[in-house]
């Protein structure tokens, strides 16, 4: 079943700053807990799922994973109590982890925009953890001064404090936007009719389902830790997200 058929309304797509909310349990069992509303990001696009807690009846259930299936399933820590269907709960996303992942994800989009703008290279893969990430590019060779040039350009864009917007467009309208797919392969399944666009205004605009900070300045600072050769024509950039210097 598609995400559109999930019973859970995904609050994090409406408000990426939301960290706690009220919900009702729709289902609970070996597959996990299903809520009517949730701000837990389920992972995707290289961004790991959120962690957090559910508070109910004077007890706490820790959420250590979120899985996609025929519904959005919150996975409790082993041994933690399961609320029964119909239970009113208070959900809370772990703020430090989510905020770090939002900074990291926006930092990767910023990196993607700079490398595409300055070197014309597309993304071939990527992954992230809080404040650390990698991104792979179809870059045939590394020009002299590439590392310093890209790092300086990324941090200049951070200082420019570009706004980061998210909106949903019909598929045809989204694909009419120039360079909307910044990966070497289009990863959006054909059955997806509405496409979420994340726009670093004036720098990078691409299809994406993750969570992001509101402006580039909130990323902090990007440090390119390492550049690796991953085979003919492919380069891996490993980055760290740091606080502003």
C-alpha positions in Angstrom: 0.0 0.0 0.0 1.1 3.6 -0.7 1.8 6.3 1.9 -1.4 8.0 0.7 -3.3 5.1 2.2 -1.8 5.3 5.6 -4.2 6.1 8.4 -1.6 8.4 10.1 -1.6 12.1 9.3 2.1 13.1 9.0 2.5 16.3 11.0 6.2 16.7 10.3 5.5 17.5 6.7 3.3 20.4 7.7 5.5 21.8 10.5 9.1 20.7 10.7 9.6 22.5 14.0 6.9 20.5 15.7 8.3 18.3 18.5 5.2 17.2 20.6 1.5 16.7 19.9 -1.5 14.8 21.1 -2.7 11.6 19.3 -4.8 8.5 19.6 -3.6 5.0 19.1 -5.3 3.3 16.1 -3.4 -0.1 16.3 -0.8 -1.7 18.5 0.9 -5.1 18.2 4.0 -7.0 17.0 4.4 -4.7 14.0 4.5 -1.5 16.2 2.2 1.3 17.1 0.0 3.2 14.6 -1.2 6.7 15.6 -3.9 8.9 14.0 -1.3 11.8 13.9 2.4 11.6 14.1 5.4 13.9 13.7 7.9 11.0 13.7 9.8 11.1 10.4 9.9 7.5 9.1 13.2 7.8 7.3 14.0 8.1 3.6 16.2 9.9 1.1 19.2 8.9 3.3 17.7 10.5 6.4 17.3 8.1 9.3 14.0 7.9 11.2 13.3 9.9 14.3 13.5 8.7 17.9 11.3 9.9 20.8 8.6 8.8 23.3 4.9 8.3 23.8 3.5 9.3 27.2 0.2 7.8 28.3 -1.4 6.6 31.5 1.5 7.7 33.6 4.0 5.6 31.7 6.5 6.1 28.9 7.1 4.1 25.7 10.3 4.9 24.0 10.2 4.9 20.2 13.5 3.7 18.7 12.5 3.3 15.0 9.8 4.1 12.5 8.9 1.7 9.7 6.9 2.0 6.5 4.4 -0.7 5.6 0.7 -0.7 5.0 0.7 1.9 7.8 3.3 4.0 9.6 4.6 1.9 12.4 6.3 3.3 15.5 8.7 0.7 17.0 8.9 0.7 20.8 12.1 -0.1 22.7 12.2 -3.8 23.7 10.3 -4.4 26.9 8.5 -1.0 26.9 4.7 -1.1 27.4 2.3 -1.0 24.4 -0.7 1.4 24.6 -3.9 -0.3 23.5 -6.0 1.0 20.6 -8.1 4.0 21.6 -5.5 5.2 24.1 -4.8 9.0 24.1 -1.1 9.6 24.0 1.3 12.5 24.0 4.0 12.1 21.4 7.4 13.8 21.5 10.3 13.6 19.0 13.8 13.7 20.4 14.7 17.3 19.6 18.5 17.2 19.6 18.6 14.3 17.1 15.9 15.7 14.8 17.4 19.2 14.7 20.8 17.7 14.0 19.4 15.6 11.1 17.5 18.7 9.7 20.8 20.7 9.7 22.6 17.8 8.1 19.9 17.2 5.4 19.8 20.8 4.5 23.6 20.9 4.4 23.6 18.0 1.9 21.1 19.9 -0.3 23.3 22.9 -0.1 26.4 20.9 -1.0 24.5 19.3 -3.9 23.5 22.8 -5.2 27.0 24.1 -5.0 28.6 21.1 -6.8 25.9 21.1 -9.5 26.2 24.9 -10.0 30.0 25.1 -10.1 30.9 21.7 -11.5 27.8 20.3 -13.2 28.0 17.0 -11.3 24.9 14.9 -10.3 24.4 12.9 -7.1 24.8 9.1 -7.3 24.2 8.4 -3.6 24.2 9.7 -0.1 23.6 8.9 3.5 23.6 10.8 6.8 23.7 10.5 10.6 23.3 13.5 12.9 25.9 16.1 11.9 27.9 13.8 9.6 27.1 12.6 6.1 28.4 11.5 2.7 27.4 12.4 -0.8 28.5 10.7 -4.0 28.9 12.6 -7.3 29.5 11.5 -10.9 32.6 13.7 -11.0 35.2 12.3 -13.5 38.1 14.1 -11.8 38.8 16.3 -8.9 40.1 19.7 -10.1 42.9 21.4 -8.2 41.6 23.3 -5.2 38.2 21.5 -5.4 37.9 20.7 -1.7 38.6 24.3 -0.5 36.5 25.8 -3.3 33.4 23.7 -2.5 33.8 24.2 1.3 34.2 28.0 0.9 31.3 28.2 -1.5 29.0 26.2 0.8 29.8 28.3 3.8 29.3 31.5 1.7 25.8 30.2 0.9 25.2 29.5 4.6 26.2 33.1 5.4 23.8 34.3 2.7 21.0 33.0 4.9 19.0 31.7 1.9 15.4 30.7 2.8 14.5 27.0 2.5 10.9 26.3 1.4 9.0 23.1 1.0 5.9 22.7 -1.2 3.9 19.9 -2.9 3.2 20.0 -6.6 1.4 17.7 -9.0 3.9 15.4 -10.7 3.7 17.0 -14.1 4.1 20.4 -12.7 7.1 19.4 -10.5 8.9 17.6 -13.4 8.5 20.7 -15.5 10.8 22.6 -13.2 14.4 22.7 -14.5 17.0 20.3 -12.9 14.4 19.1 -10.3 16.1 15.7 -10.2 19.6 16.1 -9.0 20.4 12.4 -8.9 21.9 10.5 -11.8 18.8 8.2 -11.7 15.2 9.4 -11.1 14.2 7.7 -7.8 10.6 8.9 -7.7 8.3 5.9 -8.5 5.8 6.5 -11.3 2.8 5.9 -9.0 3.7 9.0 -7.0 1.3 11.7 -8.2 2.3 14.6 -5.9 5.9 15.5 -5.5 7.3 17.4 -2.5 9.9 20.1 -3.5 12.5 21.5 -1.2 13.8 24.8 -2.4 17.0 26.5 -1.2 15.8 29.7 -2.8 18.2 30.9 -5.5 20.5 27.9 -5.2 19.0 24.4 -5.2 15.5 23.1 -5.9 14.8 19.3 -5.9 12.3 16.6 -5.1 12.7 15.5 -1.5 10.6 14.1 1.3 12.8 14.8 4.3 12.9 17.5 7.1 14.9 20.7 6.8 15.8 23.8 8.7 14.2 27.1 7.6 17.3 28.8 6.2 20.9 28.0 5.3 22.3 30.0 8.2 20.6 27.4 10.5 22.9 24.7 9.0 25.8 26.2 10.9 29.0 25.4 9.0 30.0 22.7 6.5 33.4 21.0 6.7 34.6 18.6 4.0 36.4 15.9 6.0 37.5 13.7 3.1 37.2 13.1 -0.6 37.3 9.5 -1.7 37.6 7.9 -5.2 34.8 5.3 -5.5 35.6 4.1 -9.0 35.8 5.6 -12.5 34.0 8.9 -12.5 32.6 8.7 -9.0 33.8 10.8 -6.0 32.5 10.6 -2.4 32.5 13.7 -0.2 32.3 13.2 3.5 31.2 16.2 5.5 30.7 17.3 9.0 28.2 19.9 10.2 29.6 22.2 12.8 28.4 25.1 14.8 29.3 28.5 13.4 32.9 29.5 14.0 
